[in-house]
Amino acid sequence: MTDLHAPTGRAEADVAVVDSAVITLDANLPRTTAVAIRAGRIAALGEAATRLIGRDTEVIRGPGKAVLPGFVDTHSHMFFGGVVAESVDLAAASSIADVVDALRERARTSEAGTWIRGTGFSLERLRERRHPRSEELDRASRRHPIWISSDSFHSSATNSLGFEEIRIPEVISGQERDAAGQRTGVFLTDACNLEARRRAFAFITDGEAQSMIRRVADEAAANGITTIHAFEGSRLPHSRDFDALMAVKDSLPVHVLPFLETFDVSRAKERGAVGVGGCGRCNLDGMPNVHTAALTEPYADVPEARGELHYEQREIDQFILDAHRQEMVVGMHAMGDAAIEQLLTSFEAAQARIPHRPLRGRIEHFHIPTSDHISRAGRLKLVLALQPIMSHLWGEARGVFRSRLGEDRVRRIDRLRDLLRAGAIATTGADQPLHPYAPFLWVQLMARHPFDSSQSLSVEEALKVAMTNGAIAGGEEGRRGTLEAGKAADLILIDRDPLASSIEELASIRIVRTFVGGKTVYPR
């Protein structure tokens, strides 16, 4: 029997995983059978790893299992994800009556006066094809303020008590009105929806917000996510959601890079953010689901609608230039092709003004680009934070993307093969709270493109997008993203080899163990 103990005088590994398929994503050693961890870092791979096994080393034998770098979620909202996890799930509702019944059930067990929140109803699935209005939500409870959100999270509604408590000024546009001109408690566009949500969430305490963030971090670890790019600051007054994240960041089970959703670059630096922009107050446009993503051509189902741009070109030009001057990572929510054009124009202008400085630019979502947009993003080496999970949610044959956009534009979603050829840094993530963490489903969606098979990636390429490119997006490619000696021991042990699995199997791969900085963070 081979002696697996370390030689005298050699520092022992804390943990060693042996007899497994170790998929490093490192071109110099793509595959081996063992990895050793010491002092939070990868100490060695292959035969060298087995030589570091000592008497106190925890040895994990994994025949049939595989080891990979951890997943990087390059775009999520941890606080918002926690709010939704604790809300009433309305995804199964097929009518307004179903929405009311689910909310009423929560109200029965909640103290009068406490907020009831519900999320996830689909306008496409509701029989009425519209938002519930205040008087309808009153049937669930008149003793509790109620706020509910559609599944896109870009529209919402309140009951009468909730409407009274949030006190949305009449002058804010996008509020639905009835035939008599009275507001119905429905918020149809980002202009009013963001403000309504911020006011409805204002009653969440700092302690509750921190608990919600911890909940999402625990879920991430359980699903093999080891790094999250967290975009916070738009969902509680005075950016208290960002402050809640910063208060707990270093005690979370996953590594977090905090982005502050603000246009004030200097303020973001002072508060410890690694980047600025994102969503919320920094949205350039909305979502196709509610006809607010900014398009250059009309929506397929509402010819008079093209969505909306939230800011003037000069405003975005100045913001991007300010971030570029201060060498701050900057990215903004841009779904439609009109919004993507606006942001690309600003990045190009900033690069032209200061050509000697590397552009630290991102586009969040990059949902419906043109071929020209893809080429320009590649030339600029932009990070493109995609969410294939959106196509899983809304891309089915009779889904909202096809009805809103039409077949030609749907084929422009997540053109991964074209993006990689162009030289852009394509990444992926959950966009919490859109969907619970399911990173191997992301890999499956990239390996079998739902709209255009020519854009499908190999499984290994998809893993690199979800792991290696995520590290590059955070400027951490020297520390994370591949399994190499000296890098942080952020890795996952899974129940089978994804490179030997069928595409159909990928989404069912199970996380056995998650390590962050060499420590086991799942199971705990």
Residue pairs with C-beta under 8 A, 6 or more apart in sequence:
2 50
4 18
4 50
4 51
4 53
4 59
5 53
5 54
5 55
6 12
6 13
6 51
6 52
6 53
6 54
6 57
7 51
10 51
10 52
11 38
11 43
11 52
12 38
12 52
12 53
12 54
12 55
12 56
12 57
13 36
13 37
13 38
13 43
13 44
13 49
13 52
13 53
13 54
13 57
14 37
14 38
14 39
14 57
14 58
14 518
15 36
15 37
15 57
15 58
15 59
15 60
15 489
15 515
15 518
16 34
16 35
16 36
16 37
16 49
16 50
16 52
16 53
16 57
16 58
16 59
16 60
17 34
17 35
17 60
17 62
17 67
17 493
18 33
18 34
18 49
18 50
18 53
18 59
18 60
18 61
18 62
19 33
19 34
19 61
19 62
19 63
20 33
20 34
20 35
20 60
20 61
20 62
20 63
20 65
20 66
20 67
20 493
21 31
21 33
21 65
21 66
21 67
21 497
21 499
21 500
22 31
22 32
22 33
22 34
22 35
22 45
22 46
22 66
22 67
22 483
23 30
23 31
23 66
23 67
23 68
23 460
23 463
23 483
23 497
23 498
23 499
24 30
24 31
24 32
24 45
24 69
24 482
24 483
24 484
25 68
25 69
25 460
25 463
25 464
25 467
25 468
25 481
25 482
25 483
26 482
26 483
26 484
28 484
29 45
29 46
29 484
32 45
32 46
32 49
33 46
34 45
34 46
34 47
34 49
34 50
35 42
35 44
35 45
35 49
35 67
35 483
35 491
36 42
36 43
36 44
36 45
36 48
36 49
36 50
36 52
36 53
36 57
37 43
37 489
37 515
37 518
38 52
38 518
39 518
40 488
40 489
40 517
40 518
40 519
41 485
41 486
41 487
41 488
41 489
41 518
42 483
42 484
42 485
42 486
42 487
42 488
42 489
42 491
43 49
43 52
43 485
44 51
44 52
44 485
45 483
45 484
45 485
53 59
60 493
60 513
62 493
62 512
64 495
64 496
64 497
65 493
65 494
65 495
65 496
65 497
65 512
66 493
66 494
66 496
66 497
66 498
67 483
67 491
67 492
67 493
67 494
68 463
68 467
68 483
68 491
68 492
68 494
68 498
69 226
69 467
69 468
69 471
69 480
69 481
69 482
69 483
69 490
69 491
69 492
70 224
70 225
70 226
70 227
70 467
70 480
70 490
70 491
70 492
70 514
70 515
70 516
71 223
71 224
71 225
71 226
71 227
71 439
71 466
71 467
71 470
71 492
72 225
72 226
72 227
72 228
72 229
72 427
72 429
72 466
72 467
72 469
72 470
72 471
72 473
72 474
72 480
72 481
73 220
73 225
73 227
73 228
73 229
73 428
73 429
73 430
73 432
73 437
73 439
73 470
74 229
74 383
74 385
74 427
74 428
74 429
74 470
74 473
74 474
75 229
75 231
75 278
75 364
75 365
75 385
75 387
75 427
75 429
75 430
75 431
76 216
76 228
76 229
76 230
76 231
76 429
76 430
76 431
76 432
77 230
77 231
77 232
77 235
77 279
77 431
77 432
77 433
78 212
78 213
78 216
78 217
78 228
78 230
78 232
78 245
78 256
78 432
79 209
79 212
79 213
79 216
79 232
79 235
79 236
79 241
79 244
79 245
80 153
80 235
80 241
80 432
80 433
81 212
81 216
81 219
81 430
81 432
81 433
82 209
82 211
82 212
82 213
82 214
82 215
82 216
83 117
83 201
83 204
83 212
83 235
83 433
84 119
84 120
84 432
84 433
85 212
85 215
85 216
85 219
85 433
86 117
86 212
86 215
87 117
87 118
87 119
88 102
88 103
88 105
88 106
88 116
88 117
88 118
88 119
88 148
89 102
89 118
89 119
89 120
90 98
90 99
90 102
90 118
90 119
90 120
90 121
90 148
91 120
91 121
91 122
91 151
92 98
93 99
93 102
93 121
93 122
93 125
93 126
94 125
94 126
94 127
95 126
95 127
95 128
96 126
96 127
96 128
96 132
96 136
99 118
99 121
99 126
99 132
99 137
99 140
99 148
100 132
100 136
100 137
100 139
100 140
101 140
102 118
103 116
103 118
103 137
103 140
103 141
103 146
103 148
104 139
104 140
104 141
106 116
106 118
107 116
107 140
107 141
107 143
107 144
107 146
110 116
110 144
112 143
112 144
113 143
113 144
113 145
114 144
115 144
115 145
115 146
115 147
115 162
115 200
115 203
116 140
116 141
116 144
116 145
116 146
116 147
117 146
117 147
117 148
117 149
117 200
118 146
118 147
118 148
118 149
119 148
119 149
119 151
119 153
119 433
120 149
120 150
120 151
121 132
121 148
121 149
121 150
121 151
122 150
122 151
122 400
123 129
123 130
123 131
123 150
123 289
123 290
123 400
124 399
124 400
124 403
131 150
131 155
131 156
131 157
131 176
131 186
131 188
132 148
132 157
132 186
133 157
133 176
133 178
133 184
133 185
133 186
134 157
134 158
134 159
134 160
134 162
134 163
134 184
134 185
134 186
135 160
137 146
137 148
137 157
137 158
137 159
137 160
137 162
137 185
138 159
138 160
138 161
140 146
140 159
141 159
141 161
142 159
142 160
142 161
143 161
144 159
144 161
145 158
145 159
145 161
145 162
145 164
145 165
145 200
146 158
146 159
146 161
146 162
147 156
147 157
147 158
147 162
147 166
147 196
147 197
147 200
148 156
148 157
148 158
149 155
149 156
149 197
150 156
150 289
150 290
151 289
151 393
151 434
152 287
152 289
152 290
153 287
153 433
153 434
154 189
154 190
154 193
154 286
154 287
154 289
154 290
154 292
155 186
155 187
155 188
155 189
155 193
155 290
156 186
156 187
156 193
156 196
156 197
156 200
157 184
157 185
157 186
157 187
158 166
158 185
158 196
158 200
159 185
160 185
162 185
162 200
163 183
163 185
165 199
165 200
165 203
166 196
166 199
166 200
167 199
168 175
168 187
168 192
168 195
168 196
168 199
170 183
172 191
172 192
172 195
173 189
173 191
173 192
174 187
174 188
174 189
174 190
174 191
174 192
174 193
175 183
175 184
175 186
175 187
175 188
175 192
176 183
176 184
176 185
176 186
176 187
176 188
177 183
177 184
178 184
187 193
187 196
188 290
189 286
189 290
189 292
189 308
190 283
190 286
190 292
190 308
190 310
191 310
194 234
194 280
194 281
194 283
197 235
198 234
198 235
198 236
198 237
199 237
201 235
201 236
202 236
202 237
204 212
204 236
206 240
206 243
206 244
206 247
209 236
209 240
209 241
209 244
210 244
210 247
210 248
213 244
213 245
213 248
213 252
214 248
214 252
216 432
217 228
217 252
217 253
217 254
217 256
218 253
218 524
219 436
219 437
220 228
220 253
220 254
220 437
221 253
221 254
221 514
221 516
221 521
221 522
221 524
222 437
222 511
222 514
222 522
222 523
223 436
223 437
223 438
223 439
223 511
224 439
224 440
224 492
224 494
224 511
224 514
225 254
225 430
225 437
225 439
225 514
226 254
226 255
226 480
226 490
226 491
226 492
226 514
226 515
226 516
227 254
227 255
227 256
227 257
227 470
227 471
227 474
227 476
227 480
227 490
228 254
228 255
228 256
228 257
229 256
229 257
229 259
229 275
229 385
229 429
229 470
229 473
229 474
230 245
230 256
230 257
230 258
230 259
231 259
231 261
231 277
231 278
231 279
231 280
231 364
232 239
232 241
232 242
232 244
232 245
232 258
232 259
232 260
232 261
233 239
233 241
233 242
233 260
233 261
233 262
233 278
233 280
233 281
234 241
234 261
234 278
234 279
234 280
234 281
234 282
235 241
235 280
236 244
239 260
239 261
239 262
242 258
242 260
242 261
242 271
242 273
243 271
245 256
245 258
246 258
246 271
246 272
249 256
249 258
253 516
253 521
253 522
253 524
254 516
254 521
255 480
255 488
255 490
255 516
255 517
257 274
257 275
257 474
258 272
258 273
258 274
259 273
259 274
259 275
259 276
259 277
259 278
259 329
259 331
260 267
260 268
260 271
260 273
260 275
260 276
261 276
261 277
261 278
261 279
261 280
261 281
261 282
262 268
262 276
262 281
262 282
263 276
263 281
263 282
263 319
264 276
265 276
265 319
265 322
265 323
265 326
265 328
265 330
266 326
268 275
268 276
268 328
269 326
269 328
274 329
274 474
274 475
275 328
275 329
275 330
275 331
275 360
275 362
276 282
276 323
276 328
276 329
276 330
277 319
277 323
277 330
277 331
277 332
277 362
277 364
278 331
278 332
278 333
278 364
279 333
279 364
282 332
282 333
283 310
283 332
283 333
284 294
284 309
284 310
284 311
284 316
284 332
284 333
284 334
284 339
284 342
284 343
285 292
285 293
285 294
285 307
285 308
285 309
285 310
285 333
285 334
285 335
285 336
285 338
285 339
286 292
286 293
286 294
286 307
286 308
286 335
287 293
287 335
288 299
288 307
288 335
288 336
288 367
288 368
288 400
288 401
288 404
288 405
289 394
289 400
289 404
291 299
291 302
291 305
291 307
291 404
292 307
292 308
293 307
293 335
293 336
293 339
293 367
293 368
294 306
294 307
294 308
294 309
294 335
294 336
294 337
294 338
294 339
294 342
295 306
295 307
295 336
295 337
295 338
295 368
295 409
296 306
296 336
296 337
296 338
296 341
297 306
298 304
298 305
298 306
299 305
299 306
299 307
299 404
299 405
300 403
300 404
300 405
300 406
300 409
301 403
301 404
306 338
307 336
307 338
309 338
309 339
309 342
311 342
313 342
313 345
313 346
316 332
316 342
316 343
316 346
317 345
317 346
317 349
317 350
319 330
319 346
320 330
320 343
320 346
320 347
320 349
320 350
320 361
321 346
321 349
321 350
321 353
321 354
323 329
323 330
323 350
323 360
324 330
324 350
324 351
324 353
324 354
324 357
324 359
324 360
324 361
325 354
327 357
327 360
328 360
329 360
329 361
329 362
329 475
330 360
330 361
330 362
331 361
331 362
331 363
331 364
331 383
331 385
332 343
332 362
332 363
332 364
333 339
333 364
333 365
334 340
334 342
334 343
334 363
334 364
334 365
334 366
334 367
335 365
335 367
335 368
336 367
336 368
337 368
337 369
337 370
337 373
337 412
340 363
340 366
340 367
340 368
340 369
340 370
340 373
341 373
343 363
344 363
344 373
344 376
344 377
344 380
347 359
347 361
347 380
347 382
348 376
348 380
350 359
350 361
351 359
351 380
359 380
359 381
359 382
360 475
361 380
361 382
361 383
362 382
362 383
362 384
362 385
362 473
363 377
363 382
363 383
363 384
363 385
364 385
365 385
365 386
365 387
365 431
366 373
366 377
366 384
366 385
366 386
367 390
367 413
367 414
368 405
368 409
368 412
368 413
369 377
369 412
369 415
370 412
371 418
374 415
374 418
374 419
374 422
374 424
375 422
377 384
377 419
377 422
377 424
378 419
378 421
378 422
378 423
378 424
379 422
379 423
381 423
381 424
381 425
382 424
382 425
383 424
383 425
383 427
383 472
383 473
384 419
384 424
384 425
384 426
384 427
385 427
385 428
385 429
385 473
386 414
386 416
386 426
386 427
386 428
386 429
387 428
387 429
387 430
387 431
387 434
388 414
388 428
388 442
388 445
388 446
389 430
389 431
389 434
389 435
389 438
389 441
389 442
389 445
390 401
390 413
390 431
390 434
391 401
391 413
391 414
391 445
391 450
391 451
392 435
392 441
392 445
392 450
393 434
393 435
394 400
394 401
395 401
395 402
395 410
395 413
395 450
395 451
396 402
401 410
401 413
402 410
410 451
411 451
411 452
413 451
414 445
414 446
414 449
414 451
414 455
415 452
415 455
416 426
416 446
416 449
416 455
416 456
416 457
416 465
417 454
417 455
417 456
417 457
418 455
419 426
420 426
420 457
420 461
420 465
425 469
425 472
425 473
426 465
426 469
427 465
427 466
427 469
427 470
427 472
427 473
428 442
428 446
428 465
428 466
428 470
429 470
430 436
430 437
430 438
430 439
430 442
438 507
439 466
440 498
440 506
440 507
440 508
440 509
441 506
441 507
442 462
442 466
443 459
443 462
443 463
443 466
443 498
443 506
444 503
444 504
444 506
444 507
446 456
446 457
446 461
446 462
446 465
446 466
447 456
447 457
447 458
447 459
447 462
447 503
447 506
448 456
448 503
449 455
449 456
457 465
459 498
459 499
459 501
459 503
459 506
460 499
463 498
467 481
467 482
468 477
468 481
468 482
469 481
470 481
471 477
471 479
471 480
471 481
471 482
472 481
474 480
478 487
479 487
479 488
480 487
480 488
480 490
481 487
483 491
488 516
488 517
488 518
489 515
489 516
489 517
489 518
490 515
490 516
490 517
491 514
491 515
492 511
492 512
492 513
492 514
492 515
493 511
493 512
493 513
493 514
493 515
494 509
494 510
494 511
494 512
495 509
495 510
495 511
495 512
496 505
496 509
498 506
498 509
501 509
511 522
513 520
513 522
513 523
514 520
514 521
514 522
515 521
